Amino acid sequence: MVVNEILKIYLFNYLNGTNTLKMKLLLTTTLLLITFLSQAANKTFQAIDSSGNVLFEIEAERVYEFSNGMARIQQVNLVNNQWVRGKGYINTKGEVVIPCIYDKVKDFVDGRAWVQKKGSDTWTLIDKQGNVIPTKPYEKVGYIMEGYSDRIAVYNNGLMGWIDRDGNEVIPCQYIGSSTFDKEFGLACVTKAGTTEAYGFIDKEGKVVIPFQYKQAGHSSFHNGYCRVTVGGKTVLINEKGEVQFTPKYSSLQNYGHGLMPVATKPNRNGWGYCNLKNEMVVPGIYDHATTFNEDGFAIVEQSDNKGLINNKGEILLDLKYETIYADATEYGYICAVHHTDEPTSLSNTPKDYFDVNLNPVDVGNATLMPADGSNRIPFTENGMRGFMNLDFEIVIPAVYKKTTGFKDGIALVQK
């Protein structure tokens, strides 16, 4: 509509003006159109702190949350008289420190990020100044894990290997399996291509620590000192040396946590309960499904399509009456229990109960909470708008925004 009006004014004055006026009109109209088209694609986003104070503004078509002091953005810019859409990065001051010249970009982690230019079949590793870190060409790359950037998964011809943070290939691309080395012992569960597809474990130098002998270790990793593998058709727990530490009486053993592990006590993966490392059933096998205890000490159990929450003593913390439970209090900042509905509907329109990390009921009115993702601010939506609460469920930033990212590095990017 605005473009049409600009063109109408230009055409009228052009047809009725002198040559000098015509040239001025052409330049002025061109500048107006350039400004309008740029603003139509790029929108104004504000960066706010955890109190809602505006730190800076950035013009972008799209923004992503901060990671490692950098945020991905997508802009439309005029380059050589052509509109070009690209992705780059801003710092916590709102400065575009890596220009929007890439087609694909991944988050910065530990000072490294993967980027890819349009038309390229391979990825490029860069530092926070945008400098290229030379690597071999890789068709696919894995996520860089915070605190574990000394080994970054890379792929060629569908096979996986690892480079270090300086781009050197430490382990050749010859494996299938887990792309990360576990936090406890620095081991990755893999199988070597072209073999019988038996899995084993290698260290960060590529040395085989536990031989390739497990048929169904798959993408397993160590949890609380143990890893699940299959030996002789039965799932057991091994230690970091590959020694069997526990063989359950029952089938379908799950991961170990808070002193217990879920096991199926009946055929066809039925009758779930929890046993300890002495093969003693601490929680009877009365459930249709059961999860491993998470870091908060909660496990979700199910009977007749109704889910509830228990602790490692088998005590019921939340009654078995919910359709779904989000029980990761550390990540979310709360626990969300979703009620059954007669018809499928969106999460925001589904009745649900919220609880704090101590399982005390919380009243958030008509708000729908989103994960805090480890920050001290819980994003929420209300009447189609977004805001933020603190971990005591007090509104500290009202729901006045159309779009928001989560808080990372103490900053959220928002659009009114």
Buried (B, 14 or more C-beta within 10 A) or exposed (E): EEEEEBEEBBEEBBEEEEEEEBEEBEEBBEEBBEEEBBEEBBBEBBBBBBEBEEBBEBBBBBBBBBBBBBBBBBBBBEEEEEEEBBBBBBBBEBEBBBBBBBEEBBBBBBBBBBBBEEEEEBBBBBBBEBEEBEBBEBEBBBBBBEEBBBBBBBBBEEBBBBBBBEBEBBBBBBBBBBBBBBEBBBBBBBBBBEEEEBBBBBBBEBEEBBEBEBBBBBEBBBBBEBBBBBBEEEBBBBBBEBEEBBEBEBBBBBBBBBEBBBBBBEEEEEBBBBBBBEEEBBBEBEBBBBBBBBEBBBBBBBEEEBBBBBBBEBEEBBEBEBBBBBBBBEBBBBBBBBEEEEEEEEBEEBEBBBBBBEBEEBEBEEBBBBBBBEBBBBBBBBEEBBBBBBBEBEBBBEBEBEBBBBBBBBBBBBBE
